[in-house]
Amino acid sequence: MQHDKGLKYLDKLIADLGGAASGTQSESRRGLLLEHLQAARRDLLGSMPGEYGLSLQQAAASLDCIHDKNDRNETKRALRRLIDSEGRDGMPSVA
């Protein structure tokens, strides 16, 4: 169940940033961030916790592309929840 919640949470983040969960690349300035989130989604589906955590960290490092401060902070909090939950038990859990 935790796996499903993490996946839904990633899907929402990807959709909110304007990307498709299908793995297509975005041509927008948020393209790198979307690529990292889509990689995290693939890693989660592939049960690759090390790669999943790295992709989340890379996404967090790419947040500067979000110019709106409120949007950037909201996305940062969302990523922090995923990163923190991944570190506790190896799988994401979103309340």
C-alpha positions in Angstrom: 0.0 0.0 0.0 2.8 2.4 0.8 4.3 1.8 -2.7 0.9 2.8 -4.3 0.7 6.0 -2.3 4.3 7.0 -3.2 3.5 6.3 -6.9 0.3 8.4 -6.8 2.2 11.2 -5.1 4.9 11.2 -7.8 2.2 11.1 -10.5 0.6 14.2 -8.9 3.9 16.0 -8.7 4.7 15.2 -12.4 1.2 16.3 -13.5 1.3 19.5 -11.4 4.6 20.4 -13.1 3.1 19.9 -16.5 4.7 16.6 -17.4 3.1 13.3 -18.4 3.8 10.2 -16.3 4.5 8.3 -19.5 8.2 9.2 -19.5 8.2 11.7 -22.3 10.7 14.6 -22.1 9.5 18.1 -21.5 10.9 20.9 -23.6 10.1 23.5 -20.9 12.5 24.9 -18.4 11.2 22.4 -15.9 12.4 19.5 -18.2 15.3 18.4 -16.0 13.2 18.4 -12.9 10.5 16.4 -14.7 13.1 13.9 -16.0 14.3 13.3 -12.4 10.7 12.8 -11.1 9.9 10.4 -14.0 13.2 8.5 -13.3 12.1 8.3 -9.6 8.8 6.9 -10.7 10.5 4.3 -12.9 12.9 3.4 -10.1 10.0 3.0 -7.6 8.1 0.7 -10.1 11.3 -1.2 -10.7 11.9 -1.7 -6.9 15.3 0.0 -7.1 15.4 1.9 -3.8 18.9 3.2 -4.2 18.2 4.7 -7.6 14.8 5.9 -6.4 16.5 7.9 -3.5 19.1 9.3 -5.9 16.5 10.4 -8.4 14.5 12.2 -5.6 17.7 13.9 -4.4 18.5 15.0 -8.0 14.9 16.3 -8.4 15.3 18.3 -5.2 18.6 19.8 -6.5 16.7 20.9 -9.7 14.1 23.0 -8.0 15.6 26.4 -9.0 13.8 26.1 -12.3 10.5 26.8 -10.5 10.5 30.6 -10.5 7.4 31.1 -8.3 8.6 30.9 -4.7 5.3 29.4 -3.4 5.3 26.7 -6.0 9.0 25.9 -5.4 8.5 25.7 -1.7 5.4 23.4 -2.1 7.3 21.1 -4.4 10.3 21.1 -2.1 8.1 20.1 0.8 6.6 17.3 -1.3 10.0 16.0 -2.3 11.2 16.2 1.3 8.3 14.0 2.4 9.1 11.4 -0.2 12.8 11.5 0.6 12.2 11.3 4.4 9.7 8.4 4.1 12.1 6.5 1.7 14.9 6.8 4.3 12.9 5.3 7.1 11.9 2.0 5.6 13.1 1.9 2.0 9.7 2.5 0.5 7.8 5.8 0.3 4.8 6.4 2.4 2.7 9.6 2.1 0.1 10.5 4.7 
